[in-house]
């Protein structure tokens, strides 16, 4: 896999963090909205603790909690049941996250030398990390685990309320109703007695500070000093000098939340545009996100299928798609609302107040609450079995033989047919394991997960068993000092169970992301690549593209880099990116793979890559790059079929014409047809005129009809005799016979003599390297005329041919006539260059 900013330990720890809900009064929301933020967003940049916390385990041993991060979210009620797949909105968000994170131009790249390959590519993939982070944050809450269930709820009331205590009571009742009424399946709560933490929000710019202090003292009497907090913000007024610069730490956190803007959605959604412009199914399939990723798609034609003469899937129709991607190339600040648009009323002291509040809530409220519940769960489990007071000496029989999972027709079934009641001991030990994991007590968490795993397997509760296996493997890896090796087979079993038995690709993907990162950290790139490739499927092109790209990085980062496997999987990733509508990422993958395939004799693969690069470049408004890519297909003798070559040629001509329309002054040189420079001949002499009524064919025109080499030699001998007779039988030393035909064998250093009003005919030999006929039109001869003692004139153009077509090897004569110092061009025959002909 590619290099990541976070270490594997940081990544895994941040994947599972304590969840905290927020309920705010309307007045408190008004106070925070002054900063263009809600309360949860206000907290987000300060949710990582900078100091170390401590808890005591059931054995009364102190456990350190380092670098802890908490997640604060607004309470969003939902009556919907939990799904085994991401919602369309979540899929769309993931598409937008990847779409908005593009490689920066001029970014530092890595050079890897493997054999005779020198590969230059970016060692990091920030779009994958952004996708992974958003995916883990968007994981739906499940009943078989408690890691993303809410542990606590912040009740926030403004100090400007008439009676703040009444507002706290209303919020507390609302939280109780949401959790215990049974009306909502979401959000999910970790334990029945959710921690309620009371926050009095005081607006310094408009509130009465003395009254706020009085209300806070009353709160401490009611809720205890460790259950409430007075948070003072908005010290900055709008009259403050504008030149005072306050950092905006919120943009990076709110960037993804603000990606649902209409500009990006317009670029990603092409249904209406495709209909209006008669876009074919093949084009939509090849270039836009599929319905599986939350957007439309048609699978009428395979995207690797090349366009034929009768296929509408060409750039003629693709060009009609409105893909103005420049609108989406905005930086994160502009998408998030611009720098300084958040926290406008906050000073740096306010930032410190928020940071201190999070630390106080965590150390004096959340961690003691978790510690207390771990002890209670441990006591409950032990008391039920009537055995030892410590889970460290637990054996299988303590938790075996308990009450089995209830099976009721009226109760909803889990994915695998079993649903435990909330008070089941199997779920209690899973809760205890999750609590221990969240506070970094990985040794006790592993013991609990391992015990729960055995109980779930004995009950054939496969969804629960897979979850216990997954977290047991992660806990084993994170244990300090690594007392036990990472059990990769646990993860493999969990992935297989999630995917094949429970049909839950979301949980299977989470397992794969975690396990691949752990395997990579241990240098097991081959195992990581195999795991990532197994997770590709047809239900999500975006996921498959990202995982295939990471598998390619695994192959190139091995001790002995597997260059060709890297390139092959980059091609596969580019193809899936293209199907998901991620054109820039698709183009990048194909360009990276081209470094391996270029000039290695794999002409068919090279042609396909160049063709795809050309198409993607043109669609991304890069016609010059598209012309360069298409030209590579036509320069050499191709092994493609005539049908494929015809498709290549049509695409190239369309792109080439678009470039001509933009830049008519400096045109690139056409690669077709090939010209035999050594076979070019120039003829000076009288041109044979057709007799009245005589017809001349449009092909097979050659100077051989006008120029007889034997007659030319005879005239040269007669000319020499004439000069000798005029000079008393002596031929002058500087005598040069008149040359009427110049070719590769003649002395072309001498300036030839041309007679005024006689034509000059240039014969050019073409070769068609393709298997299809080439139609040439508007053919013209470029020439320069230089008079004696004069600077060269501007480049002249012979008259354009009205154009019939182009052969495999043809000879064409283009003529011009010299009159005094003026050279004019005569119209010459049109011609056709077919795949089999060799002479015109």
N, C-alpha and C positions, 0 to 999 in steps of 0.2 A: 504494500500500500504506500501511498504518497506520505511524505513527511507532514506531521500535524503540529500545530502551535502548542497544544496541550500535551502533557505526558499522558501515558495510558492510565496511570493511577488517577490523575486529575479528571480525565475524560470519564472514567467509570464512576468515580464519586459524584461528579456533577450530573450524571445520568439519573441518579436516584437521590433526591434531596427532600427534606421535610416540606410538606405542603401546608400553606397557611391561607385561609380565606379572609376576605374583607367584606364587611357590611358598613356602609356609610350613611349618615343622615344627609338629607338634601342640602342643608346648610354647610355641612362639611365638604360635600362635593363642590359647592360653589367656591369655597375657599381654595381648594386645590385647582379648580378650573382656571383660576387667575394665571396659572402657570402653564395652561394648555395641557394639563395632565389630570388624570384621575388619581386617587390615592394609591392604588396598586402600582401604577406607572411611576408615581413619585418615589416609591420605595425601591424600585427595581435596580438602579445602579449601585445601591448601598447594601445589597442583600448578601454579600460575601463578608464574613467576619474576619477582621484583621488580627484578632487575638485568640488565644487558645482557651477552650472551655473544658470542663471536667464533669463526669458523672460517676456514680458508683454502681457496680453491677450487683446481682443477687448475692455474691460472695463478699460484698462490701469492699471490693477492690476498685481503686480509682482508675478510670480510663480517660485518656486525653482525647479531646475532639479538636482536630486541627483543620484550618482552612475550610470551615463549614460554610456552605451556602444554603440559604432557604429560598423558597419560591412563594411569592405573594401574588394572589390572584383575586379578582372580584368574584363574588358568588354569582354563578349563572345557572339558573334552574332549568332543567330540561326533562320533559316527560318521556323522552325517547329511550328505548332499550339499548343496551350496549351491543354494538355491531362488531363482527370479526374483521371488518375492513374500515379503512379511513373513509370519511365522508367526502363528497365531491368538493366541499369548501376546503377541507384539509388538503386534498390532492391539489387543488388549484393553488393554494398557498405554497406548497412545496415546489410546484412548477415555477411560481413567481420568484421564490427564494433563489433557486438555481439560475433562473433567467437573469436576475438582477446582479448576480455575482459572476462577473466575467474576468478573464485574465487581463491584467493591466499591460498596456503597451510599454515596452522597454523594461519589463520586470526582469529581475535576475533569474537566469536559467542555469541549469546544471548540464555539464557535459560528461557523458558516460562513454568510455572507450571499452568496447568488447570485441576482441578480434580486430577485424579491419573496419568495424563500424565506429563512427563518432556521432553519437546521438545528442542532440541539443533540445532540451525540453524543461518545463517547469517542474521542480521537485515537489512543489506543494499544490494542493487542489482545494483552495478555500471554498469553492462552490460545493464540494462534497461535505466539508465540515459544516457549512451553513445548513445544508440539507439534513445532515445527521442531527444537528442540534434542534432544528425545527421539528423533525420527525419525532424525536424523543419527547419534546415538549408537548406535541399534539397527540401523544398516546392516549387513547380513551381509557377511562378508569374501568377496571375489571373486578369481578367478584372473587376471583381465585387468588388475588394478591391485594396488598394494602399499601404498596409503596407510593402510589399516587393518589391516596385518599387524604383528605384534609385532617390534620392533627389539631389545629387550633383555628380560632376565628377572631380577627381584630374587629372590635366594635368602635367605630370612629364617630364622634360627635363634636360639633363646633362649640367653642366657648360662648358664642353669641346667641346660642339658643336661650329661650326664655327660661326653661327648666331642663337643663342638660340631663339630669338624672332620669327624667321621664323618657327622654329620647334613648338613653342607654337601655331602659327597660323594654321599650318597643323593639329595639334591635335585637336584644337578647331573646325576646319571645319569637321574633321572626326567625332567628337562627334555629331555635328549638322546633318551630313548626316545619321548617324546611327539612331538618334532619329526621324528625320522628313522626311526621304525619303520614308518611307512606305515599304522599302525593307525587313525589319526584324520585326518579331513579338516579338523577344526577343533580347536584354533585354528590359524591360518596364520601362518607366520614369514617375515619379510622376506628374510633371507639365511641361508645354511647356518650360518655361524659367528656365531650369536646372542650378543650381549654378555651375560655373566653377572656380576652384581654381588652381592657377598656382604655381607649385613647381619647384624650381631650385635645382637640386641635385648636390652637390659638393663633389667630391672625394678628400679628404685631402691628400691622399698618392701620388696622381699624378697630381692634378689640380693646377692651378694658383689661389690662394685665392684672390689676389687683383683684378683679372679680374672677379672672381665670384661676389665680392662685387659690382663692377661697373655694371655688368649685372643686379644684384638684384635692385640697385638703379633705373635703367632704367625701370625695371618691376613695381616698386612702382609708378612710374610716369604714366605708361600705365594702370595698373590694380587696382591701389589703394593699400595702405598699408595693408588693411584688406582682399585683394583678392589674395595675393601671399605670398610665404615663401621661404627662403633660408635654405635648410637642408644640413648640413655637416655631412658626415659619412666616414667610412673607415680610421680611425685614426691609425689603427694598421697595421703594415707591416709584411710580412712573416719572416722578420729577427728578430722579437721580440722573446725573450726567450720562449722556449717551455714550461717551467714549470709555466708560468703565466696562471692561471686558470680564464677563463671568463665564467660565467653561460650561458647556452643555453636555453632561455625561449621558443624557437620555437618548440622543439620536441613535446611537449604535444599538440600543435595546428596542427602540420603537420602530426601527427601520423596517423590520419584517411585518410588523402590524400595519404599517401604512402602505404596504405593497399592493393592497387591493384598490389601487386607483384606476381610473378608467383608461388612462393612456396605455398601461401595460396590458390590461384586459382586451383592449381593442386590437393590440398587436398579436396577442395569443389566440383570440377567438376569431375564426375566419369563416364561420358558417355563412353569414349573410353576404360577405364579400365574395365568397366562392360561388354562391348562387347567382349574384348579380353579374359576375364576369364569366359565368359558365365554366368554372374551374372543374376539371375532371376529378374523379375519385382518386386516381393515382397520385395527383398533385397534393390533394389534401392529406392523403395517407403518408406521403413521403416527407411532408414538410410541416405538419401541424400536430399538436397534441392529440392523443387518442381519447376516446370516450372513457377508457379505463383510467386515464389520468385526470378525469374531471372535465375534459373538453371533447369536442366533436371529432369524429374520425370515420373514415370509410376504408374498409379492407378489400375493396374491389380488385385491386391489382397488387401484386407483391412489389414492394418499393425497390427491390434490386433488379426488377425486370426492366430491360432497356426499351426505350420507345422505338416503335416501328413506324413505318410510313403512315399507317392507318391509326396509330395511337395518338390521342390528343394530349398525352402527358409530355409536353415539351415546354421549353422556355417561352414559346409563343403565348401559351396560356398561363404559365407560372408568373410571367411578368405582370399579369393583370392583378395579382394579389397585392393588396395594400399592406406591405410589411415595412413600414417606415420605422425601422428599429432605432433610428437616431433619437426618437422620443424617449426611448427606454434607456439610453446611455447616460442617464443622469447619475450624479454621485449620490451617496447615501444621504448627504445633508439636504439636498434639494428634495428628495423623495420624502424624507421625514419631516419636511416643513421648513428646512433651512436652519442654519446655525443660529443659536440664540433665541429661537422661537419657543423653547421649553425652559421653564424655570426662570422666567423674566423677573419675577418678584423675589427671587431667592438670592441671598448673599452666600459667600463661602462659609460664614458662621451657620447659616441655615443648613447647608450641606452637612456640616459637622453635627448639628442637632439631629438630623435624620439618621446619620450613621450611628450616633450614640443611642438613639431610640431602638434601632434594630438590634444593637448589641445588648442593650438592657432587656429587651423582650426575649431574646434568645437565651441569654445566660440566667436570667432571673424568673423567666416564665416557661419557655418552651422546653429547655433541657431538664429542669426539675420535673416538669409534667411527664416527659418521656421516661425519666428514671423511675418515677413513682409507678407508672403503668407497667414497666418491665417487671418491677418487684411484685405488683399485684398479679400479673399474668403468671409469673413463676410460682407464686403461692397458690393460686387457683389450680394450676396443673398438678402441683405436687400433692395438694390436699385431696384432690379427686382420687389419686392413686394411693394415698396414705403411706407414702414412702419418704425417701430422703428429701431434705429441704433444698438441695442444690441440683440444678440441671447438669452440672458438670459430671455427675456420676450417674446420669440417666442411662437406662438400658432400654432395649426395645420393648420389654414386657410392660414398662411403665405406661407406654402410650398405645400398646397393642391391646386388643380385646375390648377397647372402649366401644361406646355406642356407635354403630355404623351410621353412614349418612342416610338421612331420611329420604324416602322416595314417595312422593305424593303426586297424584294425577293433577291436582289443582295448582301445584307449585311449578314455577318455570324450571326447565331443565337446563343444565349447563351444556357446553358444547359437546361434551362426551357422555351426557346422559345422567350425571350425578350432580346434586346440589346439596352442600352441607348447610345445616341450620347455623345461624350466627353463633350459638353457644357451643357448637361442637368443639371438642378438645383439639381436633386436628387443625381447625381454624385458629384456635387460641395460640397454639404453638407457632403457627405461621405468622400470626400477628407479632408475637414476641420476637421471632426471627427478623421480621421487617423492622421493628423498632430498634433492635440491636444493630442492624445494618445501617440504618439512617444516622446513628450516632457513632459509627465507625468501630463498633465492638465486633469485629469480623470473626473472631474465634468463637464467641458464643453464638453468633448468627449462623456460622457454619454448622455447629452442633445441632441447632434447632432445625435448620433446613434439612439436614441429613436425616434426622429423626422423622420429620414430617414427610419427607420423600418416601420413606418406607411405609408409613401408614397410608399414604395416598395410593401407592402402588398395590398394596394389599387389598384396597377397596376398588381397584381399577378405575380410580378417578384420574384419568389421564391428563386433563387440563391442569389440575392442581399439582399432579406429579411433575409435569413438565416445568411448571413455575418453580417448584422447589429445587429441581435439578439445575435450572438456570442460575438461580441465586446461590446455590451451594457452590457451583463452579466459580462464580465471581467472588464470593467470600473467601474461598480457598486461595484465590490469586492475590487478594488484597491483604491477607494476613501479614503482619509485620514479620520480617525475617523469613517469610515463605516456609513455614514448618512442613507444609505438604505441597507436592507439585500440583500444577494447574490440571484439573481433571477435564481435559478436552472432550473425553467421551461423554461426560455429563451434558455438555453443550450440544454435542451431535445428537444425542438422544432427545434432548429437549426440542431442538429444531425439527427433527423428524416427526416428533409427536405433535407439535404445534401445526406443522404444515400438512402432514398426511392424515393424522387421526382427527385433530380438532379443526382442521381447515381454517386456521387463523394465520394468515400470512403476515399480519402486522407484528404479532408476537414473535413469529419465526424470524422476521427481518431484524427485530431488536436483538435477538440472540446472536444472529450472524454478525451484526455490527460490533457487538461487544466482543465476541470470540475472535473475530478477525483481527481486531486491534490488539488483543492480548497475544495472539499467536505471532503477530508481526513484531511485537516488543521482545519476543523470545527468539527472533530470527527464523521462525518457521514460516517462511514466505510461501513455500509450496503448499503447505496445508491451508494457509489463509486464502491463497488463490483458489484452491479447489472448493473451499467453503463458499466463497463469494460467487463463483460460477454456478454452483448448485442452486443459489438463491435467485437466479434469473428466471423469468417466466413471462408469459404473454399477458398477465393481468396488469402490468405496469411497465411501460417502456422507459419511463424516467428512472425508476429504481434499477432496472436491468442495465441501463446505460452507465449509471454511476458505479454500480458494482463491477461491471466489466472493465471499466477504466481503472478501478482500484486493483483488480486482478492483474491487469497489464503492468501496473507499477510494481506489484509483487514480483512478477517475472523478471523485470529489469533490475530489481534490487537484490536478487539472489547473489550468493557468493560467486557463482558462475552465471552471469546474466544470460537469460534465454531471450535473445533479441527478437527472433522471429515470432515467438509466442507473444511477446510484448506487442509487436506490430499487428499481429492477427487479432488480438483482443481489443486493440485500439480501433481497428476497423469495425469490429462488432459493436463496440461502444458508440462509435460515430454513427453507425446505422440506427441504433436505438435512440440516440439523441435526436437524430433527424425525424424519426417517427414521433417523438415526443414534442416536436416543435422547437427544440433547442438548437437552432441552426448554427449559431456561433460556436457552441461547444462541439457540434458535429464537425464543423470545418476544422477546428483545432485538432481533433482526434485524427482526422484523415491526413492533415498536414504532418503531424508527428509520425504517423505510420509510414508516410511517403519516404521518410529518411532511410527506412530499412529496405523498401522495395525498389527505390530508384536505381536505375542502371545496373540491375542485378540479373537481367535476363528473364525476369518474370513479366513478360510484356502484357499478358492478359490482366494480371493483377494491377500493373502500373496503369494500364488504360482505364480500368474501372475507377481507380483512385483519382486519376486526373479528371475523369468525367464528373465524378461526384464533387470534387473540389471546384470545378468550373461552375457547376450548377449552384452549389451553395454560395460561392462568391458572387455570382450574378444576382441571386436573390437577396444577398446582403448589401446590394448596391456597391459592388466592387468589380465593375466590368473589366478593368484592365487585368486584374488577377484572373478573372474568368477566361479572358482571351489567352493569357499565358498558359493556363492549365489545358484548355482545349487544343492549343497549338501543339502541345507535347504528344497528343494522341495521333496527330496527322503528319508528323515529321518523318517517321520511320515506317518501314514496311510492317504493317500490322498483321497479326494472326487472327483478328476478329473476322466474323462473318460479314458478308456484304450488307446484310440487314443492320447489323450493329454499326458498321462503318457509316452507313447512311444516316443513322440516328445521330452519331457523333458529328457528322458534317453539318447536318441541319442545325444542331445546337450551336456549333461554332459560328456558322454564317449569321445566325440571328444575333449572337452576342457581338460579333465583329461589326455588324451594321449599327448596333447601338453605340459602339465606341466611335465609329465614323461620324455619327450624328453629333457626338459631344465634341470631338476633336478632329476637325477637317484639315487642319494644317499639317500636323505630324502624324502620319499613319504608320502603324506597325506593318512589317513586311509579312505578306501572306506566305504560309508554308507550302501551299499547293498552287499549281503543280510544281514539281521539281524541275529545275532548268539545268541542262547539260551545258555548262559554260564552254567547255572545250570543243563542243560541236557547233558553236555559233559561227556563222559565216556572213560576210558583208560583200555585197555585189555592186560594182559600179558599171553601169552600162545601160544600153537601151533596153527597155522592157518590151517584151513581145505583146503585141496588141491582138485581142481576139478579133477574128474575122466577123463580118456582119452576120448575125444569126447564130454564131457559135456560142455554146454554153460552157461555163467553167464550173467544175464541181467545187463544193465548199470545203472539201478535205483533200488530203494528199497533194498539197501545193508544195513544190520544192524548187530550189535553184537548179536542180539537175535538169529541169525542163528548159532553163534559160542558158545555163553555163555548161559548155562542152570543154573538158580539160584538154583534149587533143587539139581542138581548134585554138584554144587559148595558147597552147605551146607553139602552134604554127604561127599565130599572129605575133607572138613574142619574138620568134626567129626572124620573121619578115621585118619587124620593127628594128631589130638589131642590124639587119642588112641595109635598111634604109638609112639609118644613122651613119653606118660605115661609108656608104656611098656618098653621103653629104659631107663627110669629113675625109675625103680622099682615101677611103679604104681603111681608115683607122677608127676604131670604136673608142670614144673618150673614156678616160678612167672613171669619171663620175657618172657615167651613163647608168640609168636605172630603167629597166623595162616597165612599161605601164602595167600595174596590177589591177585587174578587173574583179578579182575575188580574193578576199582576205579570209584565212582560216587559221587553225592552230599550227599548221605546218609552214606558213609563209612568214616572211620577215615583216613583222608588224611594227617595227620601230620606225620605219620610214613613213613619212606622211604621204598618203595616197593622193592621187589627183582625181578630182571629180569634175566632170564637164557640166557647164551651166545648162540648165533645163533638161538634164538627164536624171533619171531616178537613181536613188541609192536604196538598195533593198537589203534589209537585215533579216537573216534567217535564224530563228531560235528553235532549239529542240527541247520539247517538254517531255517529262515522264510522269505518269500517274501511278503513285505507289499504292493506291487503293484498289479495291475490288468493285467499286461502283464508278459509273461514269460521272465526270465532272462537267457541269455546264458553265462556260465562261461567257461573261458579257461585259461590255464597256472596257474591252482590252485596249490598251494604248501603249505607245512606245515613248519612253522618256529619253531625250537627247540634249546635247549642248552644242552650240555653234560658237566658234572663236575666230574672229577675223584677224588678219595680220596686224601686228602692233596694236592690239586692242585687248581689253580685259574680257574674260569669258562672259558671255551673255547669260541671262537667266535661263533656268532649266525650261525646255520646251516640252510640250506633250503632243504626241501624234494623235490624230483623230481616233476617237473611241470606236471600237468595233460594236456593231449592233448586236452581236453575241448570239451564237447558236449554242454551243456547248463546248467540253473538252475531251485523247486516247491514252493508252498506256504509254506510248511514245509517239509524239507527233512533231512535225516540223511546220513552222509558221513563218511566212515572209511578211515583214512589215516594211513598207516603202516610204521614201520621202524624196522630194525633188528640190534641187538647188537652183535658184535663180539669182544671179549676182551674189549679194550677201544675204539673201533671204532663203531659208530652207522651209519648204512646205511639205506637209504629210499627205500622202495619198491613201484613200480608203482601201483596205486590204480585205481579203475574204474572211468570213467567219468560219469557225471550225468546231469540231466535236472531238473530245478526248475520251475514248471509251476504255474499258478495262482490258481489252484483248488486242486492240490495234497497236501496231508499232510504227506505221508510216502514214502520212496524210495523203 
